[in-house]
Amino acid sequence: MTGIEVWTEKYRPEKLDEVINQRHVVERLKVWVKQGNVPNMLFAGSAGVGKTTIALCLARELYGENWRQNFQETNASDERGINVVRGRIKDFAKMKPLGADFKIIFLDESDSLTPEAQQALRRTIESFSGVCRFILSANYSSRIIEPIQSRCAVFRLRGMTEGDAKEYLNRIIKGEKLKADANALKAIYEISGGDLRKATNLLQASAALGKITPKSVYEVAAQANPSDVLEMINLALSRKFTDARKKLHDLLINQGLSGEDIIREMHRQVLNLKIPEKNKLNLVEKIGEFEFRLNQGGSEDIQIEALLTHFLKAKK
């Protein structure tokens, strides 16, 4: 292992060809790079799918060694008011590009900007269109005002498939000379929900314990192991409520898991149970109800015990 190096940065792609999955975006950007010109763009997608990485790769390929001088990254969730648009962004937009026809301003989490700041940004985009291009990233494109969206080429980035995540994680495993079970990579993907940044951090944390196994992954993630939750569910389905309750207390107290994590894993497991479809629908409805109760401050052990009583009736 490399010690204190952060793998999310060490293994971040530097060229568009290295980007995982987002071919529908990358292929169009490569054409624009050859032409030496790009439009204003909006990258929309969930966390960890490559919005920032693609913007950085684009800047490197457009500007080469001068990319840092012609590229500014601002996180709108840190500075979301109108002053950041009138100040830092506008000041950089005024500066002359170095060895290029235009600069790029990358505004991360732009859906955090206030409506007033977005209106100011729209005017800035118009005023400096000759010497500056804007790339906005957003988790929710609907929160970006229509006048900005109409001035941008909108790209919707896809969530990572299990194959994409494993391809990326195997790059790191090879580079770091790690040993990992195939089931461990599957566990990392399921916990990360397609977020490659989260998946990479899970891999690095798990590697600190030696060989990467499903057990080590669930330990560092503080997530419910599916086999433990399935055991609890099967005990309830077999009408062994006392044993199911003991297993629940093991998850909550000995393993230190949160009630919300246990309920989410119960939801995933329900869909694969060998019970009538009608009973599955009833259980999904009850799981939603009890998750809401937990979010409203209900006691974890009492609420999940009450939920388990509905599993006792599900096999009829």
C-alpha positions as CSV (number, residue, x, y, z in Angstrom):
1,M,0.0,0.0,0.0
2,T,1.0,3.6,-0.6
3,G,0.4,5.0,2.8
4,I,-1.4,8.3,3.1
5,E,-2.1,8.8,-0.6
6,V,-5.8,9.2,-1.4
7,W,-6.7,6.8,-4.1
8,T,-9.6,8.8,-5.4
9,E,-7.0,11.4,-6.6
10,K,-4.2,9.0,-7.4
11,Y,-6.4,7.0,-9.7
12,R,-8.6,9.8,-11.1
13,P,-8.5,9.6,-14.9
14,E,-6.4,12.2,-16.6
15,K,-7.5,11.6,-20.2
16,L,-11.0,11.3,-21.7
17,D,-10.2,7.8,-22.9
18,E,-9.6,6.7,-19.3
19,V,-13.1,7.8,-18.1
20,I,-15.3,4.8,-17.1
21,N,-18.7,4.3,-18.8
22,Q,-19.8,7.8,-20.0
23,R,-19.0,7.2,-23.7
24,H,-22.1,9.1,-24.8
25,V,-20.4,12.2,-23.3
26,V,-16.8,11.5,-23.9
27,E,-17.1,10.8,-27.6
28,R,-18.7,14.2,-28.3
29,L,-16.1,16.0,-26.1
30,K,-13.3,14.4,-28.1
31,V,-14.7,15.8,-31.3
32,W,-14.9,19.3,-29.8
33,V,-11.3,18.9,-28.5
34,K,-10.1,18.2,-32.1
35,Q,-11.9,21.3,-33.3
36,G,-10.4,23.3,-30.5
37,N,-13.7,24.7,-29.3
38,V,-16.4,23.7,-26.8
39,P,-19.8,25.2,-25.9
40,N,-21.0,26.0,-22.4
41,M,-22.0,22.7,-20.8
42,L,-24.2,21.4,-18.0
43,F,-23.2,18.0,-16.5
44,A,-26.1,16.5,-14.6
45,G,-25.9,13.3,-12.6
46,S,-25.7,11.7,-9.1
47,A,-22.6,11.9,-6.9
48,G,-19.5,10.0,-8.0
49,V,-20.4,9.4,-11.7
50,G,-17.5,11.5,-13.1
51,K,-18.8,15.1,-13.5
52,T,-15.7,16.8,-12.1
53,T,-13.3,14.2,-13.6
54,I,-14.6,14.7,-17.1
55,A,-14.3,18.5,-16.8
56,L,-10.6,18.1,-15.6
57,C,-9.8,15.7,-18.4
58,L,-11.3,18.1,-20.9
59,A,-9.2,20.9,-19.6
60,R,-6.0,18.9,-19.8
61,E,-6.6,17.8,-23.4
62,L,-7.6,21.3,-24.5
63,Y,-4.7,23.2,-22.8
64,G,-2.0,20.7,-22.2
65,E,0.6,22.0,-19.7
66,N,-1.2,25.4,-19.3
67,W,-4.5,23.8,-18.2
68,R,-4.2,25.2,-14.6
69,Q,-3.8,28.8,-15.8
70,N,-6.9,28.5,-18.0
71,F,-9.2,26.5,-15.7
72,Q,-10.9,27.6,-12.6
73,E,-12.9,25.3,-10.3
74,T,-15.4,26.7,-7.8
75,N,-17.7,24.8,-5.5
76,A,-21.0,26.5,-5.4
77,S,-22.1,24.7,-2.3
78,D,-19.4,26.6,-0.4
79,E,-20.1,30.0,-1.9
80,R,-23.7,30.0,-3.1
81,G,-24.6,33.7,-3.1
82,I,-24.5,36.4,-5.7
83,N,-21.1,37.7,-4.4
84,V,-19.2,34.7,-5.7
85,V,-20.5,35.3,-9.2
86,R,-19.8,39.1,-9.1
87,G,-16.4,38.5,-7.5
88,R,-14.3,35.4,-8.1
89,I,-16.1,34.1,-11.2
90,K,-16.3,37.4,-13.0
91,D,-12.7,38.4,-12.1
92,F,-11.4,35.1,-13.6
93,A,-13.7,35.5,-16.7
94,K,-12.1,39.0,-17.4
95,M,-8.6,37.6,-17.4
96,K,-7.0,37.0,-20.8
97,P,-6.4,33.3,-21.7
98,L,-2.9,32.0,-21.8
99,G,-2.0,30.4,-25.2
100,A,-5.7,29.7,-25.9
101,D,-8.8,31.3,-27.3
102,F,-10.8,30.9,-24.2
103,K,-10.7,29.8,-20.5
104,I,-13.0,27.4,-18.7
105,I,-14.8,28.1,-15.5
106,F,-16.1,24.9,-13.8
107,L,-18.9,25.5,-11.3
108,D,-19.4,22.4,-9.2
109,E,-22.7,21.8,-7.4
110,S,-24.2,24.7,-9.3
111,D,-27.7,23.7,-8.3
112,S,-26.8,25.1,-4.9
113,L,-26.6,28.6,-6.2
114,T,-29.5,30.9,-5.1
115,P,-31.9,32.1,-7.8
116,E,-30.3,35.6,-7.7
117,A,-26.8,34.2,-8.1
118,Q,-28.0,32.1,-11.1
119,Q,-29.5,35.3,-12.7
120,A,-26.1,37.0,-12.2
121,L,-24.3,34.0,-13.7
122,R,-26.6,34.1,-16.7
123,R,-25.5,37.7,-17.4
124,T,-21.8,36.7,-16.9
125,I,-22.1,33.8,-19.3
126,E,-23.5,36.2,-21.9
127,S,-21.0,39.0,-21.3
128,F,-17.8,36.9,-21.6
129,S,-18.9,34.3,-24.2
130,G,-16.0,35.4,-26.5
131,V,-13.2,34.5,-24.0
132,C,-14.8,32.1,-21.5
133,R,-16.7,28.8,-21.4
134,F,-18.7,27.7,-18.4
135,I,-19.1,24.0,-17.3
136,L,-21.8,23.6,-14.6
137,S,-22.2,20.3,-12.7
138,A,-25.4,19.6,-10.8
139,N,-27.0,16.6,-9.1
140,Y,-30.4,18.0,-10.0
141,S,-30.6,19.9,-13.3
142,S,-34.2,20.9,-12.6
143,R,-32.8,23.4,-10.0
144,I,-30.9,25.3,-12.7
145,I,-32.9,28.1,-14.2
146,E,-34.1,27.7,-17.7
147,P,-32.2,30.6,-19.2
148,I,-28.9,29.0,-18.1
149,Q,-29.9,25.5,-19.3
150,S,-30.8,26.9,-22.8
151,R,-27.3,28.4,-23.1
152,C,-25.6,25.0,-22.3
153,A,-25.2,21.7,-24.0
154,V,-26.8,19.4,-21.4
155,F,-25.2,16.0,-20.7
156,R,-26.9,13.6,-18.3
157,L,-24.3,11.2,-16.8
158,R,-25.4,7.7,-16.2
159,G,-25.0,5.8,-12.9
160,M,-22.2,3.2,-12.8
161,T,-23.1,-0.4,-13.5
162,E,-21.5,-3.2,-11.5
163,G,-19.2,-4.0,-14.5
164,D,-18.1,-0.3,-14.7
165,A,-17.3,-0.2,-11.0
166,K,-15.4,-3.5,-11.0
167,E,-13.3,-2.4,-14.0
168,Y,-12.3,0.8,-12.1
169,L,-11.7,-1.0,-8.8
170,N,-9.6,-3.6,-10.6
171,R,-7.3,-0.8,-11.9
172,I,-6.6,0.2,-8.4
173,I,-6.2,-3.4,-7.2
174,K,-3.6,-4.1,-9.9
175,G,-1.8,-0.8,-9.3
176,E,-1.6,-1.3,-5.5
177,K,-1.0,-5.1,-5.8
178,L,-3.9,-6.0,-3.6
179,K,-5.8,-9.2,-3.0
180,A,-9.5,-9.0,-3.2
181,D,-12.4,-11.5,-3.3
182,A,-14.9,-11.1,-6.2
183,N,-17.7,-11.0,-3.7
184,A,-15.9,-8.1,-1.9
185,L,-16.1,-6.0,-5.1
186,K,-19.8,-6.9,-5.4
187,A,-20.3,-5.8,-1.8
188,I,-18.4,-2.5,-2.5
189,Y,-20.6,-1.8,-5.5
190,E,-23.8,-2.5,-3.6
191,I,-22.9,-0.3,-0.7
192,S,-21.6,2.6,-2.9
193,G,-24.7,2.6,-5.0
194,G,-22.7,3.3,-8.2
195,D,-20.7,6.2,-6.6
196,L,-17.1,5.5,-7.7
197,R,-15.7,8.0,-5.2
198,K,-17.4,6.2,-2.3
199,A,-16.4,2.8,-3.8
200,T,-12.7,3.8,-4.0
201,N,-12.7,5.1,-0.4
202,L,-14.3,1.8,0.7
203,L,-11.6,-0.2,-1.2
204,Q,-8.8,1.8,0.4
205,A,-10.3,1.5,3.9
206,S,-10.8,-2.2,3.5
207,A,-7.3,-2.7,2.1
208,A,-5.9,-1.4,5.4
209,L,-7.2,-4.6,7.1
210,G,-5.2,-6.9,4.7
211,K,-7.0,-9.1,2.1
212,I,-10.2,-7.4,1.0
213,T,-13.2,-9.6,1.8
214,P,-16.9,-9.0,2.1
215,K,-16.5,-9.1,5.9
216,S,-13.8,-6.4,5.9
217,V,-15.9,-4.2,3.5
218,Y,-19.0,-4.3,5.7
219,E,-16.9,-3.6,8.8
220,V,-15.3,-0.4,7.4
221,A,-18.6,0.7,5.9
222,A,-20.6,0.1,9.1
223,Q,-23.3,-1.4,6.9
224,A,-25.5,-4.4,7.5
225,N,-24.2,-7.6,6.1
226,P,-27.0,-9.0,3.8
227,S,-26.4,-12.6,5.2
228,D,-27.1,-11.4,8.7
229,V,-30.2,-9.5,7.8
230,L,-31.5,-12.4,5.7
231,E,-30.9,-14.7,8.7
232,M,-33.0,-12.4,10.9
233,I,-35.8,-12.3,8.2
234,N,-35.8,-16.1,7.8
235,L,-36.1,-16.5,11.6
236,A,-39.1,-14.2,11.6
237,L,-40.7,-16.1,8.6
238,S,-40.2,-19.3,10.5
239,R,-42.2,-17.8,13.3
240,K,-39.1,-17.8,15.6
241,F,-39.7,-14.3,16.9
242,T,-37.4,-14.6,20.0
243,D,-34.5,-15.7,17.8
244,A,-35.1,-13.0,15.2
245,R,-35.2,-10.4,18.0
246,K,-31.9,-11.7,19.4
247,K,-30.4,-11.3,15.9
248,L,-31.7,-7.8,15.6
249,H,-30.1,-6.8,19.0
250,D,-26.8,-8.3,17.8
251,L,-27.0,-6.1,14.7
252,L,-27.9,-3.0,16.7
253,I,-25.7,-3.4,19.8
254,N,-22.8,-5.8,19.0
255,Q,-22.3,-4.7,15.4
256,G,-23.3,-1.1,16.1
257,L,-25.4,-0.7,13.0
258,S,-28.1,1.9,12.6
259,G,-31.8,1.0,12.3
260,E,-32.1,2.8,9.0
261,D,-29.3,0.7,7.5
262,I,-30.9,-2.5,8.7
263,I,-34.3,-1.5,7.2
264,R,-32.8,-0.6,3.9
265,E,-31.1,-4.0,3.7
266,M,-34.5,-5.6,4.7
267,H,-36.0,-3.9,1.7
268,R,-33.4,-5.3,-0.6
269,Q,-33.9,-8.8,0.7
270,V,-37.7,-8.8,0.6
271,L,-37.7,-8.8,-3.2
272,N,-35.9,-12.1,-3.3
273,L,-37.9,-14.0,-0.7
274,K,-39.8,-17.1,-1.6
275,I,-43.2,-15.8,-0.5
276,P,-46.4,-14.8,-2.4
277,E,-46.1,-11.6,-4.4
278,K,-49.0,-10.1,-2.6
279,N,-47.2,-10.6,0.7
280,K,-44.1,-9.0,-0.7
281,L,-46.2,-5.9,-1.6
282,N,-47.5,-5.7,1.9
283,L,-44.0,-6.0,3.5
284,V,-42.6,-3.3,1.2
285,E,-45.5,-1.0,2.3
286,K,-44.8,-1.8,6.0
287,I,-41.0,-1.2,5.5
288,G,-41.8,2.2,4.1
289,E,-44.1,3.0,7.0
290,F,-41.5,1.9,9.7
291,E,-38.6,3.7,8.0
292,F,-40.7,6.9,8.2
293,R,-41.3,6.2,11.9
294,L,-37.5,5.9,12.4
295,N,-37.0,9.2,10.6
296,Q,-39.5,10.9,12.9
297,G,-37.5,9.8,15.9
298,G,-38.9,6.4,16.7
299,S,-36.9,3.9,18.8
300,E,-34.8,1.7,16.5
301,D,-35.3,-1.6,18.4
302,I,-39.0,-1.1,19.1
303,Q,-39.8,-0.1,15.5
304,I,-37.9,-2.9,13.9
305,E,-39.2,-5.5,16.3
306,A,-42.7,-4.3,15.4
307,L,-41.8,-4.6,11.7
308,L,-40.6,-8.2,12.3
309,T,-44.0,-9.1,13.6
310,H,-45.4,-8.5,10.0
311,F,-42.8,-11.0,8.6
312,L,-44.2,-13.6,10.9
313,K,-47.5,-13.3,9.0
314,A,-46.0,-13.1,5.6
315,K,-45.6,-16.8,4.8
316,K,-49.3,-17.7,5.2
